[in-house]
Amino acid sequence: MKASKYIMLIGVLMFTLSGQGQIEAQTLGYYKDALMFSQTSPNYGSSARVQGFGGASASLGGDISVAGVNPAGIGFFNRSVFSVTPGMNFHSADASYLSSSVTSIRNNFNIANVGVVLNNTVGDIVNSKFKGGSFAISLHRVNDFNNEIRYQGRNDNNSIIDAFIEEAGNLDPNDLGDQAYSAYQNYLINPVYNGSNQVVGYDAFTYGYPLQTETIVTTGGQYQLNLAWGGNYNDRIYFGGGLGIQTVSYSRVRRFLEDQYQPYDSLNSTSINDELNINGSGINATFGLIVRPVNMLTVGLSYVTPTFYALNDEYSFVHNTRWNNAEVIEDGETEVLNDLSYISDISISNYTLKSPSRLTLGTSLFFGKMGFVSGDVELVNYSNAHLQSNDFSTTGDNNYIGDNFRSVINYRVGAEARLEAFRFRAGYSFLGDPYEGADYSSGKRNISAGVGFRKADYFIEAAYVQTKFNTLYQPYTISVDQPVADIVNRNNSFLVTVGFNF
C-alpha cells in the first residue's frame, strides 16, 4: 500500500492537529511531500550579507543571492564577482510527550551558495542610457531537511498495536495495509480471521501499557542552480530573468519502540524501523524588475513560476517483535513465540509535483553612505500545488491540498549600517502557516544579525540566524486518546561569505 510510508508521521512533515481537517479516504499522504518541497526560502541560500538583514533583497542588487529572488538585481553589478558561503547549522528539538521531555541535537556543515557574476556593462561614462548587464551562475540551497527528533513517554491509554487493530477492523488479513499486515504476521493481532473485529494477540497488556520511544532523523536538502541575467537602463530601471534547475534529496530514518510492558506480560517489545528516500529534480523561471524613482528609494517586483518536479521515492521497513515464551495454538499445533521479524518489500513510486508560484514586492530606503532599510512581502498560495502519478491515484491528496492549504504572506525586514569599510546588519523574517483555519501556528520565525568588511577587491561577511517553529507530531492515528508530541524546533546558523571582485 502506497500510504504505508505515512503510517507514522515524521517531524519535518508534521502538520497541526487542529489545522489538518478531515483526511479523505483516498488520501495517501503525498500532500505532505507537496508542502515540504514547496516551502522553499531564499533565506537558506543567501549570502551572509543578505541573511544578516533578514533576506529582504527583492529591491536590492549587487549581491549574488538575488539571482533566484529578483534577477533584476544582477543589473546593479559593475564588476565581476566570485563568492562562496559555507555555514554550520545547529539543530535542536525539545519534544514533550505524555508528561516527559527530551531534547535532541543535530549539527551539519553546508554550503549556502557559491557562484560567479560576469559583468558586461558598457562603462560608467557613455551616451547610451542602456548600461549593459551581468550574467550570474550560482548554486543556492533553498531548503534544509537536516534534523533529529526524539520523544519518549509511558502511554497509559493505548499502544500502536491498538492502532493496528483499528486499521484491521474486520478485514481479511490479505487486505491489510503493509504495517498492519506485519502486526498480523508477528501475532500482535488475531492471526485467525473469522469475519469479526481483530483482537490483541494473547493478552499482551494484562499488566500495563508500554513505554514508547521514537527517534526520527532526516537529512538532505534542495539546491537550485541559477542562470540569471540582469540589465541596467540609465541607473533607474533594472530588469532581468533567470532559469532555476533544482535537485531534491531527502532521507528519513525512523526507529519506533514499545517495551517495558511489565515483567509478567507475554510481550517484551515491538519495534518498527523504516527508511524513506526521495530524490528528483525540478525547473522554474524567475522574472524581475527594480525601479529607482528617486536616488534614495528602490522598488522591486519579482515573479517565480511554479517549479515542476519529477520525483521518485523508495520506502521499506522492518517490524521486530519479542515475545516471552508465549504459546499459541494454530491448526491444532502449539507454537512458542519468541523473536519474530517481518521485512517489507521495497516500495517504489514515481510522481510529479507542481509547486505554487511566488510573487514578491520589496522596497529599500537609502540614507546616503550611512546605510539602508529594506522590506519584502511574498505571496504564496500553497493550495495551487498539484500532484500527478501513474503509480497511484493522486485525487485524494490533491483534494486535500485544495481544501486545507491556503495563501500566506511571508515577510522579511532588515537594515544595514555602514561605518567606513565595516557593515552592521540586523533582520527579521516570518514564513506563514500554510494550513487553512489552523489555531496552532506552525509559522517559522527568523531573527538575524551580521557584520561585514568590504574593500575594493574583496569582502568578508558573517551572519547569525536563529529559526524557531512549533510542530505537533502523532506517532500513529487512533480514534480515542490520540497521543501527541509537542515539539519546539530551533536552528542556529553561522555563515561566512568570502568574495573577490575582478
TORDRENKE-421440 format. One line per 8 residues: number of its first residue (from 1); their letters; for each residue x, y, z of C-alpha. Coordinates in Angstrom, 1 decimal, always signed. Layout:
N
NUM> A> X Y Z ~ ... .
This chain:
502
1> MKASKYIM> +0.0 +0.0 +0.0 ~ +1.4 +3.4 -1.0 ~ +0.2 +5.1 +2.2 ~ +2.4 +2.8 +4.4 ~ +5.3 +5.3 +4.4 ~ +3.0 +7.7 +6.4 ~ +1.6 +5.3 +9.0 ~ +3.7 +7.2 +11.5 .
9> LIGVLMFT> +4.2 +10.8 +10.7 ~ +7.6 +12.5 +10.7 ~ +8.8 +15.7 +12.4 ~ +9.8 +17.5 +9.2 ~ +6.4 +16.7 +7.5 ~ +4.4 +17.3 +10.6 ~ +1.0 +19.0 +10.4 ~ -1.1 +20.6 +13.1 .
17> LSGQGQIE> -3.9 +18.5 +14.5 ~ -6.2 +21.5 +14.7 ~ -5.5 +22.6 +11.1 ~ -5.4 +19.3 +9.2 ~ -9.1 +18.9 +8.6 ~ -10.7 +15.6 +7.8 ~ -8.3 +13.3 +5.8 ~ -10.2 +11.8 +2.9 .
25> AQTLGYYK> -10.4 +8.1 +2.5 ~ -8.2 +8.1 -0.7 ~ -5.5 +10.4 +0.7 ~ -2.2 +8.6 +0.6 ~ -0.1 +11.3 +2.4 ~ +1.7 +12.7 -0.6 ~ +0.2 +16.1 +0.1 ~ +2.9 +16.3 +2.8 .
33> DALMFSQT> +5.6 +15.9 +0.2 ~ +3.9 +18.7 -1.8 ~ +4.1 +21.0 +1.2 ~ +7.6 +20.2 +2.2 ~ +9.1 +20.7 -1.3 ~ +7.0 +23.8 -1.8 ~ +8.2 +25.6 +1.3 ~ +11.5 +26.8 -0.2 .
41> SPNYGSSA> +13.0 +30.0 +1.0 ~ +15.8 +32.3 -0.3 ~ +17.0 +32.7 +3.4 ~ +18.5 +29.2 +3.2 ~ +20.8 +30.0 +0.3 ~ +21.5 +33.7 +0.6 ~ +24.9 +35.2 +1.3 ~ +25.9 +36.1 +4.9 .
49> RVQGFGGA> +25.3 +39.8 +4.0 ~ +21.7 +39.2 +2.9 ~ +20.9 +36.7 +5.7 ~ +22.3 +39.3 +8.1 ~ +19.5 +41.7 +7.3 ~ +16.7 +39.1 +7.2 ~ +16.8 +38.2 +3.5 ~ +14.9 +41.3 +2.4 .
57> SASLGGDI> +16.6 +41.6 -1.0 ~ +13.8 +41.9 -3.7 ~ +14.6 +45.6 -4.2 ~ +18.4 +45.3 -3.8 ~ +21.2 +44.4 -6.1 ~ +24.9 +43.9 -6.1 ~ +24.7 +40.5 -4.3 ~ +24.8 +37.1 -5.9 .
65> SVAGVNPA> +21.9 +36.0 -3.7 ~ +19.4 +37.9 -5.8 ~ +19.8 +35.6 -8.8 ~ +17.0 +33.4 -7.6 ~ +15.0 +36.1 -5.8 ~ +14.9 +39.0 -8.2 ~ +17.4 +38.7 -11.1 ~ +17.0 +42.4 -11.9 .
73> GIGFFNRS> +19.4 +43.0 -9.0 ~ +22.2 +41.4 -11.1 ~ +22.0 +44.5 -13.2 ~ +23.5 +46.5 -10.3 ~ +26.9 +44.9 -10.8 ~ +29.6 +47.0 -12.4 ~ +32.4 +44.4 -11.8 ~ +32.7 +40.7 -11.9 .
81> VFSVTPGM> +32.5 +38.8 -8.6 ~ +33.1 +35.4 -7.2 ~ +31.8 +34.4 -3.8 ~ +31.2 +31.3 -1.6 ~ +29.2 +31.0 +1.6 ~ +29.9 +28.0 +3.9 ~ +28.0 +27.6 +7.1 ~ +27.3 +25.5 +10.2 .
89> NFHSADAS> +23.8 +24.6 +11.4 ~ +23.0 +23.6 +14.9 ~ +19.5 +22.0 +15.1 ~ +17.7 +21.2 +18.4 ~ +14.2 +19.9 +19.1 ~ +12.5 +19.9 +22.5 ~ +9.8 +17.2 +22.5 ~ +7.1 +16.9 +25.2 .
97> YLSSSVTS> +5.2 +13.6 +25.1 ~ +3.0 +12.1 +27.8 ~ +4.5 +14.4 +30.6 ~ +8.0 +13.6 +29.6 ~ +10.5 +15.9 +27.8 ~ +13.5 +15.0 +25.6 ~ +15.9 +17.3 +23.8 ~ +17.7 +16.2 +20.6 .
105> IRNNFNIA> +20.6 +17.9 +18.8 ~ +21.9 +17.5 +15.3 ~ +24.6 +19.6 +13.6 ~ +25.7 +19.8 +9.9 ~ +28.0 +21.7 +7.7 ~ +26.7 +23.1 +4.4 ~ +27.4 +25.4 +1.5 ~ +24.6 +28.0 +1.4 .
113> NVGVVLNN> +25.7 +29.3 -2.0 ~ +28.6 +29.6 -4.4 ~ +28.8 +31.3 -7.7 ~ +30.2 +33.9 -10.1 ~ +28.8 +37.1 -11.7 ~ +30.3 +38.0 -15.1 ~ +30.0 +41.7 -15.7 ~ +29.5 +43.2 -19.2 .
121> TVGDIVNS> +28.5 +46.8 -18.6 ~ +29.4 +49.3 -21.3 ~ +31.1 +51.7 -18.9 ~ +30.3 +54.5 -16.5 ~ +30.6 +57.4 -18.9 ~ +28.6 +56.6 -22.0 ~ +26.0 +58.5 -24.1 ~ +23.7 +55.4 -24.2 .
129> KFKGGSFA> +21.1 +55.1 -21.4 ~ +21.4 +51.3 -21.6 ~ +24.4 +50.5 -19.4 ~ +24.6 +46.8 -20.3 ~ +24.3 +44.0 -17.8 ~ +25.7 +41.0 -16.0 ~ +25.3 +37.2 -16.1 ~ +25.3 +35.1 -12.9 .
137> ISLHRVND> +25.9 +31.4 -12.5 ~ +25.2 +30.3 -8.9 ~ +24.2 +27.3 -6.8 ~ +21.9 +28.1 -3.8 ~ +20.4 +26.0 -1.1 ~ +16.7 +26.6 -1.0 ~ +15.6 +24.0 +1.6 ~ +17.2 +22.2 +4.5 .
145> FNNEIRYQ> +15.9 +18.8 +5.8 ~ +18.6 +18.1 +8.4 ~ +17.0 +17.4 +11.8 ~ +16.7 +14.9 +14.6 ~ +13.7 +14.4 +16.9 ~ +13.4 +12.1 +19.8 ~ +10.5 +11.6 +22.2 ~ +9.7 +9.2 +25.0 .
153> GRNDNNSI> +6.9 +8.5 +27.5 ~ +4.8 +5.8 +29.1 ~ +1.4 +5.6 +27.4 ~ -1.3 +4.6 +29.9 ~ -4.1 +4.8 +27.4 ~ -3.1 +2.7 +24.3 ~ -0.4 +1.1 +22.2 ~ +0.5 +1.3 +18.5 .
161> IDAFIEEA> -1.0 -2.3 +18.4 ~ -4.4 -0.7 +19.2 ~ -3.9 +1.4 +16.1 ~ -3.2 -1.7 +14.0 ~ -6.4 -3.3 +15.4 ~ -8.5 -0.3 +14.4 ~ -7.0 -0.4 +10.9 ~ -7.6 -4.1 +10.6 .
169> GNLDPNDL> -11.2 -3.9 +11.7 ~ -12.9 -7.0 +10.2 ~ -10.8 -7.1 +7.0 ~ -9.3 -10.3 +5.7 ~ -5.5 -10.3 +6.6 ~ -4.6 -10.3 +2.9 ~ -6.4 -6.9 +2.6 ~ -4.5 -5.2 +5.3 .
177> GDQAYSAY> -2.0 -2.3 +4.8 ~ +1.7 -3.1 +5.0 ~ +2.3 -2.4 +8.7 ~ -1.0 -3.8 +9.9 ~ -0.1 -6.9 +7.9 ~ +3.3 -7.0 +9.6 ~ +1.5 -6.9 +13.0 ~ -0.7 -9.8 +11.9 .
185> QNYLINPV> +2.5 -11.8 +10.9 ~ +4.0 -11.0 +14.3 ~ +0.9 -12.3 +16.1 ~ +0.1 -8.8 +17.5 ~ -3.4 -9.0 +16.1 ~ -5.6 -12.1 +15.9 ~ -3.9 -14.5 +13.5 ~ -7.2 -16.2 +12.8 .
193> YNGSNQVV> -9.6 -14.3 +10.6 ~ -13.2 -15.0 +11.5 ~ -15.1 -12.1 +10.0 ~ -15.2 -10.1 +13.3 ~ -13.0 -7.4 +14.8 ~ -9.4 -8.2 +15.3 ~ -8.2 -8.6 +18.9 ~ -4.9 -8.0 +20.6 .
201> GYDAFTYG> -2.8 -11.1 +20.4 ~ -2.6 -13.2 +23.6 ~ -3.2 -10.8 +26.4 ~ -0.3 -8.5 +25.6 ~ -1.5 -5.8 +28.0 ~ -2.5 -7.9 +31.0 ~ -0.3 -5.9 +33.4 ~ +0.1 -2.5 +31.8 .
209> YPLQTETI> +0.7 -0.4 +28.7 ~ +4.2 +0.3 +27.3 ~ +7.0 +2.8 +27.3 ~ +7.1 +4.4 +23.8 ~ +10.2 +5.8 +22.3 ~ +10.9 +7.1 +18.8 ~ +13.8 +8.7 +17.0 ~ +13.4 +10.4 +13.7 .
217> VTTGGQYQ> +16.5 +11.5 +11.7 ~ +16.1 +13.4 +8.4 ~ +18.9 +14.6 +6.1 ~ +19.2 +16.3 +2.7 ~ +18.0 +19.4 +1.1 ~ +17.0 +21.2 -2.1 ~ +19.6 +23.1 -4.2 ~ +18.9 +25.4 -7.1 .
225> LNLAWGGN> +21.3 +26.2 -10.0 ~ +20.5 +29.7 -11.1 ~ +21.4 +31.0 -14.6 ~ +20.4 +34.7 -14.4 ~ +20.9 +37.9 -16.4 ~ +20.2 +41.4 -15.2 ~ +20.3 +44.7 -17.2 ~ +20.6 +48.4 -16.3 .
233> YNDRIYFG> +18.8 +51.2 -18.0 ~ +20.0 +54.7 -17.1 ~ +20.7 +53.6 -13.5 ~ +16.9 +53.9 -12.9 ~ +15.4 +50.7 -14.3 ~ +16.9 +47.3 -13.7 ~ +15.3 +44.2 -15.3 ~ +16.3 +40.6 -15.5 .
241> GGLGIQTV> +15.3 +36.9 -15.8 ~ +16.7 +33.6 -14.9 ~ +16.3 +29.8 -15.1 ~ +16.4 +27.7 -12.0 ~ +17.3 +24.0 -12.0 ~ +16.6 +22.2 -8.7 ~ +17.8 +19.0 -7.2 ~ +15.9 +17.2 -4.4 .
249> SYSRVRRF> +17.5 +14.8 -1.9 ~ +15.6 +13.8 +1.2 ~ +16.2 +10.9 +3.5 ~ +14.3 +9.9 +6.7 ~ +15.1 +7.1 +9.1 ~ +12.7 +6.3 +12.0 ~ +13.1 +4.0 +15.0 ~ +9.8 +3.4 +16.9 .
257> LEDQYQPY> +10.0 +1.1 +20.0 ~ +7.4 -0.1 +22.6 ~ +8.8 -2.0 +25.5 ~ +8.6 -2.3 +29.3 ~ +5.1 -3.6 +29.2 ~ +5.5 -5.1 +32.6 ~ +7.7 -8.0 +33.9 ~ +4.9 -10.6 +33.6 .
265> DSLNSTSI> +3.5 -9.7 +30.2 ~ +3.8 -12.2 +27.4 ~ +5.1 -9.4 +25.1 ~ +8.5 -8.0 +25.7 ~ +8.7 -5.4 +22.9 ~ +7.7 -4.4 +19.4 ~ +9.7 -2.1 +17.1 ~ +9.4 -0.7 +13.6 .
273> NDELNING> +12.4 +0.6 +11.8 ~ +11.7 +2.2 +8.5 ~ +13.5 +4.3 +5.8 ~ +12.3 +6.6 +3.1 ~ +14.4 +8.2 +0.4 ~ +13.1 +10.8 -2.1 ~ +15.1 +12.1 -5.0 ~ +14.3 +14.2 -8.0 .
281> SGINATFG> +14.8 +17.4 -9.9 ~ +12.8 +20.4 -10.9 ~ +12.8 +23.5 -13.1 ~ +11.4 +27.0 -12.8 ~ +11.9 +30.6 -14.1 ~ +12.2 +33.9 -12.4 ~ +11.5 +37.4 -13.8 ~ +12.1 +40.7 -12.0 .
289> LIVRPVNM> +12.1 +44.5 -12.2 ~ +13.6 +47.1 -9.9 ~ +13.0 +50.9 -10.4 ~ +14.7 +53.8 -8.7 ~ +12.2 +56.7 -8.8 ~ +14.4 +58.9 -6.7 ~ +18.0 +58.3 -5.6 ~ +17.2 +57.2 -2.1 .
297> LTVGLSYV> +14.4 +54.7 -3.0 ~ +14.2 +51.5 -4.9 ~ +11.1 +49.3 -5.5 ~ +11.4 +45.7 -6.7 ~ +8.9 +43.2 -8.1 ~ +9.6 +39.6 -8.9 ~ +7.7 +36.5 -10.0 ~ +8.9 +32.9 -9.7 .
305> TPTFYALN> +6.9 +30.5 -11.8 ~ +5.7 +27.2 -10.4 ~ +8.5 +24.6 -10.1 ~ +7.8 +21.4 -12.0 ~ +9.4 +18.4 -10.2 ~ +9.9 +14.8 -11.2 ~ +10.3 +12.7 -8.0 ~ +10.8 +9.1 -7.0 .
313> DEYSFVHN> +10.7 +7.6 -3.6 ~ +11.7 +4.2 -2.1 ~ +10.3 +3.0 +1.2 ~ +10.9 -0.1 +3.3 ~ +10.6 -1.2 +6.9 ~ +11.4 -4.0 +9.4 ~ +8.9 -4.9 +12.2 ~ +10.5 -6.8 +15.1 .
321> TRWNNAEV> +8.6 -8.3 +18.0 ~ +10.0 -10.1 +21.0 ~ +7.6 -12.5 +22.9 ~ +8.3 -14.0 +26.3 ~ +7.8 -17.7 +25.5 ~ +4.2 -17.1 +24.5 ~ +2.4 -20.3 +23.5 ~ -0.2 -20.2 +20.7 .
329> IEDGETEV> -2.3 -23.0 +19.2 ~ -2.8 -22.8 +15.4 ~ -4.1 -25.6 +13.3 ~ -4.0 -27.9 +16.3 ~ -0.3 -27.4 +16.9 ~ +1.3 -25.5 +19.8 ~ +3.9 -22.8 +18.8 ~ +6.2 -21.0 +21.2 .
337> LNDLSYIS> +6.7 -17.3 +20.2 ~ +10.0 -15.5 +21.0 ~ +11.7 -13.3 +18.4 ~ +9.7 -12.6 +15.2 ~ +10.5 -10.3 +12.3 ~ +8.7 -9.1 +9.2 ~ +10.7 -7.5 +6.4 ~ +8.7 -5.5 +3.9 .
345> DISISNYT> +9.2 -5.3 +0.2 ~ +10.8 -2.1 -1.2 ~ +8.0 +0.2 -2.3 ~ +9.0 +2.4 -5.3 ~ +6.8 +5.3 -6.5 ~ +7.3 +7.9 -9.2 ~ +5.3 +11.1 -9.3 ~ +5.3 +14.7 -10.5 .
353> LKSPSRLT> +4.7 +17.8 -8.4 ~ +3.9 +21.4 -9.5 ~ +4.7 +23.7 -6.6 ~ +3.0 +27.1 -6.3 ~ +4.4 +30.3 -7.8 ~ +5.7 +33.2 -5.8 ~ +5.1 +36.9 -6.1 ~ +7.4 +39.3 -4.2 .
361> LGTSLFFG> +7.2 +43.0 -3.7 ~ +10.1 +44.9 -2.0 ~ +11.3 +48.3 -1.2 ~ +14.5 +49.8 +0.1 ~ +15.2 +53.2 +1.5 ~ +18.8 +54.5 +1.4 ~ +20.5 +57.1 +3.7 ~ +23.4 +58.1 +1.6 .
369> KMGFVSGD> +26.6 +56.3 +2.7 ~ +25.1 +55.6 +6.2 ~ +23.1 +52.5 +5.2 ~ +19.6 +51.4 +4.3 ~ +16.4 +49.7 +5.5 ~ +14.7 +47.1 +3.3 ~ +11.5 +45.1 +3.4 ~ +9.8 +42.3 +1.3 .
377> VELVNYSN> +6.3 +40.8 +1.2 ~ +6.0 +37.5 -0.6 ~ +2.7 +35.9 -1.6 ~ +2.5 +32.1 -1.9 ~ -0.7 +30.1 -2.5 ~ +0.0 +26.5 -1.3 ~ -3.4 +25.3 -2.4 ~ -2.2 +25.6 -6.0 .
385> AHLQSNDF> +0.3 +22.7 -5.5 ~ -0.7 +19.7 -7.7 ~ +0.4 +16.0 -7.8 ~ +0.2 +13.5 -10.6 ~ +1.3 +9.9 -10.9 ~ +0.8 +6.8 -13.0 ~ +1.7 +4.6 -10.0 ~ -1.1 +5.6 -7.6 .
393> STTGDNNY> -4.2 +7.8 -7.5 ~ -3.5 +11.4 -6.5 ~ -7.1 +12.5 -6.3 ~ -7.4 +12.3 -2.5 ~ -4.1 +14.2 -2.0 ~ -5.0 +16.9 -4.5 ~ -8.4 +17.4 -2.9 ~ -6.8 +17.6 +0.5 .
401> IGDNFRSV> -4.4 +20.3 -0.8 ~ -7.2 +22.3 -2.3 ~ -9.4 +22.1 +0.9 ~ -6.7 +22.5 +3.6 ~ -3.8 +24.6 +2.2 ~ -4.1 +28.3 +1.9 ~ -2.4 +31.5 +0.7 ~ +0.2 +33.0 +3.0 .
409> INYRVGAE> +2.1 +36.3 +3.1 ~ +5.8 +35.8 +4.1 ~ +7.6 +39.0 +5.1 ~ +11.2 +40.0 +5.6 ~ +12.6 +43.2 +7.0 ~ +16.2 +44.3 +7.8 ~ +18.7 +47.1 +7.9 ~ +22.4 +47.7 +7.2 .
417> ARLEAFRF> +24.5 +50.5 +8.8 ~ +27.9 +51.5 +7.4 ~ +31.0 +52.8 +9.1 ~ +33.8 +53.3 +6.5 ~ +34.7 +49.7 +5.4 ~ +32.6 +48.0 +8.1 ~ +28.9 +46.9 +7.9 ~ +26.5 +46.1 +10.7 .
425> RAGYSFLG> +23.2 +44.3 +10.0 ~ +20.0 +43.0 +11.6 ~ +16.8 +41.5 +10.3 ~ +13.6 +39.5 +10.9 ~ +11.5 +37.3 +8.7 ~ +8.4 +35.2 +9.1 ~ +7.1 +32.3 +6.9 ~ +3.3 +31.9 +7.4 .
433> DPYEGADY> +1.4 +28.8 +8.4 ~ +0.1 +27.1 +5.2 ~ -2.9 +25.4 +6.8 ~ -6.4 +26.7 +6.4 ~ -8.2 +27.6 +9.7 ~ -5.3 +26.3 +11.9 ~ -5.4 +27.6 +15.5 ~ -2.0 +26.2 +16.2 .
441> SSGKRNIS> +0.6 +28.1 +14.3 ~ +3.5 +26.3 +12.6 ~ +4.9 +29.5 +11.1 ~ +8.7 +30.0 +11.1 ~ +10.3 +33.0 +12.7 ~ +13.9 +34.0 +11.9 ~ +16.0 +36.6 +13.8 ~ +19.4 +37.5 +12.3 .
449> AGVGFRKA> +22.4 +39.7 +12.7 ~ +25.6 +40.2 +10.8 ~ +28.8 +42.1 +10.2 ~ +30.9 +42.7 +7.1 ~ +34.2 +44.2 +5.9 ~ +34.4 +45.4 +2.3 ~ +37.3 +46.7 +0.3 ~ +37.7 +47.4 -3.4 .
457> DYFIEAAY> +39.0 +43.9 -4.3 ~ +37.5 +41.6 -1.7 ~ +34.9 +41.3 +1.1 ~ +34.2 +39.2 +4.1 ~ +30.8 +38.8 +5.7 ~ +29.5 +36.9 +8.7 ~ +25.9 +36.3 +9.9 ~ +24.0 +34.5 +12.6 .
465> VQTKFNTL> +20.4 +33.4 +12.1 ~ +18.1 +31.8 +14.7 ~ +15.0 +30.0 +13.4 ~ +12.2 +28.8 +15.6 ~ +8.9 +27.0 +14.9 ~ +6.5 +24.6 +16.7 ~ +5.0 +21.4 +15.5 ~ +2.7 +18.6 +16.7 .
473> YQPYTISV> +3.5 +15.0 +16.0 ~ +1.4 +11.9 +16.0 ~ +3.3 +8.6 +16.3 ~ +0.2 +6.8 +15.0 ~ -3.5 +7.5 +14.5 ~ -6.2 +6.2 +16.8 ~ -9.8 +7.3 +17.4 ~ -9.6 +7.7 +21.2 .
481> DQPVADIV> -6.8 +9.2 +23.4 ~ -4.6 +10.2 +20.5 ~ -1.0 +10.5 +21.7 ~ +0.7 +13.7 +20.6 ~ +4.2 +15.1 +20.9 ~ +4.5 +18.9 +21.2 ~ +7.9 +19.9 +19.6 ~ +9.7 +23.2 +19.7 .
489> NRNNSFLV> +12.3 +23.3 +16.9 ~ +15.3 +25.6 +16.9 ~ +18.0 +26.1 +14.4 ~ +21.1 +28.3 +14.9 ~ +23.1 +29.0 +11.8 ~ +26.5 +30.7 +11.5 ~ +27.7 +31.7 +8.0 ~ +30.7 +33.3 +6.4 .
497> TVGFNF> +30.8 +34.8 +2.9 ~ +34.2 +35.3 +1.2 ~ +34.2 +37.2 -2.1 ~ +36.6 +38.7 -4.7 ~ +35.9 +41.4 -7.3 ~ +37.7 +41.2 -10.6 .
